[in-house]
Amino acid sequence: MEVFKDMALSIVPILLTLLMPVIFILILRWLGAWMLRITDVINLQKEILDELKKINSKE
């Protein structure tokens, strides 16, 4: 029983070392996707604003 306890204690730091970068990368990808969608919305709003300015200048 003591052997399993020692194995668990040696495996946990290894798993944490391997999982932390993976979790960090997944969070960065999520944030990047979120930020890119915001830039798409801003670009669409600029296009709409330009179209509205064209319509208003014709009148």
Secondary structure, 3 states (H helix, E strand, C coil): CHHHHHHHHHHHHHHHHHHHHHHHHHHHHHHHHHHHHHHHHHHHHHHHHHHHHHHHHHC
